[in-house]
Amino acid sequence: MLEESRCGREQSRRQQLRSLLQTARSRLTRDAVGLPQPYGRCRDEGLRQEDVAELIGKSVRWYASFERGEIPLPGVQMIQRIADVLHMEGGKRSAFYLLAAGHTPPPLAPADTVLEPVLRSLVAAQGPNPTMVTDCAWNVLLWNEGITDWFLDLSALAPEDRNIVIWLFFHDLAPERVGGIEEERREMLGRFRAWYCRYPGEPRIEAVLNRLLKHPEAAKLWETVGPREDPVVQFRTIHHPLHGPVDIPLITADLPRGMRLVTFLPPWHKLPRSLLDRHNRAAGDVSAVRCNESTPVHVNRPPAERN
């Protein structure tokens, strides 16, 4: 029954995608997109598949397959190119991204990251719970002592290495800290792909992806793993360096400008009291919150005012 439901949804997606693209083509002429008018062809005729293929630099066969919904991972840049060629705006553009990439595009690209004092206070207020703030590319911008204790001291890494998905694939400590590392990498890469679809062309995300594709396992997974939903509540098995494996829920909350608050909630009642006491001493201490120094801190200045 579940498999039949999935097949039905996939068939519906393909039908909607095909209908949307055919309608968009029919409303544009070759003149409207800057193509010369061939002899014997009606000037008012809508675009054909071969016209769109010519404009996006693909074969007619490839575009026909794409229009039928048979290209599983077309790439965000190509989706954006097709949307531009077919003059899609507003709701039609959002629907197109959703059908082709699994996620709607943002109305605007994310602004430069802004770290305000309130975010430091927010991280400090999480008490003993390991907490961090990330940007739209999953670069870690702020973190507390809990992250250092349960995972590693991020300040020991180069600023460009303080990234969640980069750490999972490239750092030798990741398999020791995170249980089920292979499935975790697959799951996180799918979620990262969803953010890649959400912010097409974002330089910070492109930079992380370029690094990921240099890792053999990540490059192979990128070819097969589609966008995955990023649930608000998740569960992890984290291997504490002193207390062994611990099942920990974590929650994420969206913040302005593509940032997220990520907080782990260890079962403190099952852990030594000394561990909780040590973390509680730093609770609420803004000075104990560490910052990625490669990210400029702009206090109370709107993005439009920054050079």
C-alpha positions as CSV (number, residue, x, y, z in Angstrom):
1,M,0.0,0.0,0.0
2,L,2.8,2.4,0.9
3,E,4.7,1.6,-2.3
4,E,1.5,2.2,-4.3
5,S,1.0,5.6,-2.6
6,R,4.6,6.6,-3.4
7,C,4.1,5.6,-7.1
8,G,0.9,7.6,-7.2
9,R,2.6,10.7,-5.8
10,E,5.5,10.4,-8.3
11,Q,3.1,10.0,-11.2
12,S,1.2,13.1,-10.0
13,R,4.4,15.1,-9.7
14,R,5.5,14.2,-13.2
15,Q,2.1,15.1,-14.7
16,Q,2.0,18.4,-12.9
17,L,5.6,19.2,-14.0
18,R,4.8,18.3,-17.6
19,S,1.7,20.4,-17.6
20,L,3.4,23.4,-16.0
21,L,6.3,23.4,-18.5
22,Q,4.0,22.8,-21.5
23,T,1.8,25.7,-20.5
24,A,4.9,28.0,-20.0
25,R,6.3,27.1,-23.4
26,S,3.0,27.7,-25.1
27,R,2.8,31.3,-23.8
28,L,6.2,32.3,-25.2
29,T,7.2,32.9,-28.8
30,R,10.7,32.6,-30.3
31,D,10.7,36.4,-30.6
32,A,10.0,36.8,-26.9
33,V,13.1,34.8,-26.0
34,G,15.4,36.3,-28.6
35,L,15.5,33.4,-31.1
36,P,15.3,34.0,-34.8
37,Q,12.1,33.1,-36.6
38,P,12.6,30.1,-39.0
39,Y,11.1,30.2,-42.4
40,G,7.6,28.7,-42.6
41,R,6.9,28.7,-38.9
42,C,4.0,30.7,-37.5
43,R,5.2,33.8,-35.6
44,D,2.6,33.3,-32.9
45,E,3.5,29.7,-32.3
46,G,4.7,28.9,-28.8
47,L,8.1,27.5,-28.0
48,R,8.8,23.9,-28.8
49,Q,11.0,21.5,-26.8
50,E,13.9,22.0,-29.2
51,D,13.7,25.8,-28.6
52,V,14.0,25.4,-24.9
53,A,16.8,22.9,-25.3
54,E,18.7,25.3,-27.5
55,L,18.4,28.1,-24.9
56,I,19.6,26.0,-22.0
57,G,22.4,24.3,-23.9
58,K,21.0,20.8,-23.6
59,S,20.0,18.2,-26.2
60,V,16.3,17.9,-27.2
61,R,16.3,14.4,-25.8
62,W,17.5,15.6,-22.4
63,Y,15.0,18.4,-22.1
64,A,12.1,16.1,-23.3
65,S,13.1,13.6,-20.5
66,F,13.2,16.5,-18.0
67,E,9.8,17.7,-19.0
68,R,8.4,14.2,-18.5
69,G,9.9,14.3,-15.0
70,E,12.5,11.6,-15.7
71,I,15.6,13.5,-14.7
72,P,15.8,12.9,-10.9
73,L,18.6,15.3,-9.9
74,P,18.8,18.0,-12.6
75,G,20.8,20.5,-10.5
76,V,19.6,23.8,-9.1
77,Q,21.5,25.9,-11.6
78,M,19.7,24.1,-14.5
79,I,16.3,24.5,-12.8
80,Q,17.0,28.2,-12.3
81,R,18.1,28.5,-16.0
82,I,14.9,26.8,-17.2
83,A,12.8,29.0,-15.0
84,D,14.5,32.1,-16.4
85,V,14.2,31.0,-20.0
86,L,10.4,30.3,-19.5
87,H,9.9,33.7,-17.8
88,M,8.5,32.0,-14.6
89,E,7.8,34.3,-11.7
90,G,6.0,34.2,-8.4
91,G,3.8,31.2,-7.7
92,K,4.6,29.5,-11.0
93,R,8.4,29.7,-10.3
94,S,7.8,28.3,-6.7
95,A,5.7,25.5,-8.0
96,F,8.3,24.6,-10.7
97,Y,11.1,24.4,-8.1
98,L,8.9,22.3,-5.8
99,L,8.1,19.8,-8.6
100,A,11.6,19.7,-10.1
101,A,13.8,20.0,-7.0
102,G,11.6,19.1,-4.1
103,H,11.8,22.6,-2.5
104,T,10.5,26.0,-3.2
105,P,13.1,28.8,-3.9
106,P,13.6,31.6,-1.5
107,P,12.1,35.0,-2.5
108,L,15.5,36.5,-2.2
109,A,19.0,35.2,-1.7
110,P,20.1,35.2,2.0
111,A,21.7,38.4,3.2
112,D,25.2,38.4,4.7
113,T,25.1,36.7,8.1
114,V,24.5,39.0,11.1
115,L,25.6,38.0,14.5
116,E,23.9,40.2,17.1
117,P,24.4,40.1,20.9
118,V,21.0,38.5,21.3
119,L,22.2,35.4,19.5
120,R,25.2,35.0,21.9
121,S,22.7,35.4,24.8
122,L,20.4,32.8,23.2
123,V,23.3,30.3,23.0
124,A,24.4,31.0,26.5
125,A,20.9,30.7,27.9
126,Q,20.7,27.0,26.8
127,G,22.6,26.2,29.9
128,P,24.5,22.9,29.9
129,N,22.9,21.7,26.6
130,P,25.3,21.6,23.6
131,T,24.2,24.5,21.4
132,M,25.4,26.2,18.2
133,V,24.2,28.7,15.6
134,T,24.8,27.8,11.9
135,D,24.4,29.8,8.7
136,C,22.6,28.7,5.5
137,A,25.7,26.7,4.5
138,W,25.9,24.9,7.9
139,N,29.0,26.8,8.9
140,V,29.1,27.0,12.7
141,L,29.1,30.6,13.7
142,L,28.6,30.4,17.5
143,W,28.9,27.5,20.0
144,N,29.0,26.9,23.7
145,E,31.2,24.7,25.9
146,G,28.7,21.8,25.6
147,I,29.7,21.4,21.9
148,T,33.4,21.3,22.9
149,D,32.7,18.7,25.6
150,W,30.4,16.4,23.5
151,F,32.0,16.7,20.1
152,L,35.3,18.6,19.8
153,D,36.9,22.0,20.4
154,L,35.9,23.8,17.2
155,S,38.4,26.6,17.9
156,A,41.1,24.1,17.2
157,L,39.9,23.8,13.6
158,A,40.5,26.3,10.8
159,P,37.5,28.6,10.4
160,E,36.5,27.1,7.1
161,D,36.5,23.6,8.6
162,R,33.9,24.6,11.2
163,N,31.0,23.2,9.2
164,I,28.6,20.4,10.2
165,V,28.6,18.4,7.0
166,I,32.3,18.9,6.3
167,W,33.1,17.7,9.8
168,L,31.0,14.5,9.3
169,F,32.8,13.5,6.1
170,F,36.4,14.8,6.6
171,H,37.2,14.8,10.3
172,D,38.6,11.6,11.8
173,L,36.7,12.1,15.1
174,A,33.3,12.1,13.5
175,P,32.9,8.2,13.4
176,E,34.0,8.1,17.0
177,R,31.5,10.6,18.2
178,V,28.4,9.9,16.0
179,G,26.7,6.5,16.0
180,G,25.7,5.0,12.7
181,I,28.0,7.4,10.8
182,E,27.2,6.0,7.3
183,E,23.5,6.5,7.6
184,E,24.1,9.8,9.4
185,R,26.2,11.0,6.4
186,R,23.5,10.0,4.0
187,E,20.7,11.6,5.9
188,M,22.6,14.9,6.5
189,L,23.7,15.1,2.9
190,G,20.0,14.8,1.8
191,R,19.1,17.6,4.2
192,F,22.0,19.7,3.0
193,R,20.7,19.2,-0.6
194,A,17.4,20.6,0.5
195,W,19.2,23.8,1.7
196,Y,21.1,23.8,-1.6
197,C,17.7,23.9,-3.4
198,R,16.4,26.5,-1.0
199,Y,19.2,28.9,-1.7
200,P,20.2,28.4,-5.4
201,G,23.6,30.0,-6.3
202,E,24.4,31.0,-2.7
203,P,28.3,31.3,-2.7
204,R,28.7,29.8,0.8
205,I,26.7,26.7,0.0
206,E,28.6,26.3,-3.3
207,A,31.9,26.5,-1.5
208,V,30.9,23.8,0.9
209,L,29.6,21.6,-1.9
210,N,32.8,22.0,-3.9
211,R,34.7,20.6,-0.9
212,L,32.3,17.8,-0.3
213,L,32.6,16.6,-3.9
214,K,36.3,16.0,-3.3
215,H,35.4,13.3,-0.8
216,P,34.7,10.0,-2.6
217,E,31.8,8.9,-0.4
218,A,30.2,12.3,-0.5
219,A,30.5,12.6,-4.3
220,K,28.9,9.2,-4.8
221,L,26.1,10.0,-2.4
222,W,25.4,13.3,-4.0
223,E,24.6,11.5,-7.3
224,T,21.9,9.4,-5.6
225,V,20.5,11.2,-2.5
226,G,17.6,13.6,-3.1
227,P,16.5,16.5,-0.9
228,R,15.3,15.4,2.5
229,E,13.1,17.1,5.1
230,D,14.8,18.6,8.0
231,P,12.6,17.8,11.0
232,V,12.4,20.1,14.0
233,V,13.1,17.2,16.4
234,Q,15.7,14.6,15.6
235,F,17.5,11.9,17.6
236,R,21.2,11.0,17.7
237,T,23.5,8.5,19.4
238,I,26.5,10.5,20.5
239,H,29.6,8.8,22.1
240,H,30.7,11.0,24.9
241,P,34.5,10.7,25.3
242,L,34.1,9.8,29.0
243,H,30.6,8.4,29.4
244,G,30.2,6.3,26.2
245,P,27.1,6.2,23.9
246,V,24.1,8.4,24.8
247,D,20.9,8.7,22.9
248,I,20.2,12.4,22.6
249,P,17.3,14.3,21.1
250,L,18.1,17.6,19.3
251,I,15.9,20.4,18.1
252,T,16.5,23.0,15.4
253,A,14.9,26.4,15.1
254,D,15.1,28.8,12.1
255,L,16.6,32.2,12.7
256,P,16.7,35.3,10.4
257,R,19.0,35.3,7.3
258,G,19.2,31.6,6.9
259,M,20.7,30.9,10.3
260,R,19.6,28.1,12.6
261,L,19.8,27.3,16.3
262,V,20.8,23.7,17.0
263,T,20.4,22.4,20.6
264,F,21.2,18.9,21.9
265,L,19.2,17.8,25.0
266,P,21.3,15.1,26.9
267,P,19.4,13.0,29.5
268,W,21.2,14.7,32.4
269,H,19.4,12.5,35.0
270,K,21.2,9.5,33.5
271,L,24.7,11.1,33.6
272,P,27.1,11.9,36.4
273,R,26.1,14.9,38.4
274,S,29.7,16.3,38.1
275,L,29.2,16.6,34.4
276,L,26.0,18.7,34.7
277,D,27.6,20.9,37.5
278,R,30.6,21.6,35.3
279,H,28.4,22.8,32.4
280,N,26.0,24.7,34.7
281,R,28.9,26.9,35.8
282,A,29.1,28.3,32.3
283,A,25.3,28.6,31.8
284,G,24.2,32.2,31.0
285,D,27.8,33.3,30.6
286,V,27.9,35.1,27.2
287,S,31.7,35.3,27.4
288,A,31.9,31.5,27.3
289,V,30.2,31.5,23.9
290,R,32.8,31.0,21.2
291,C,32.6,32.7,17.8
292,N,33.9,31.8,14.3
293,E,36.3,34.7,13.8
294,S,36.1,34.4,10.0
295,T,32.5,35.7,10.2
296,P,32.3,39.4,10.7
297,V,30.0,40.5,13.5
298,H,27.7,43.4,12.5
299,V,25.7,44.7,15.5
300,N,22.3,46.2,14.8
301,R,23.1,47.3,11.2
302,P,20.7,46.4,8.5
303,P,22.2,44.5,5.5
304,A,21.5,47.4,3.2
305,E,23.8,49.6,5.2
306,R,26.8,47.3,5.1
307,N,29.4,47.7,2.4
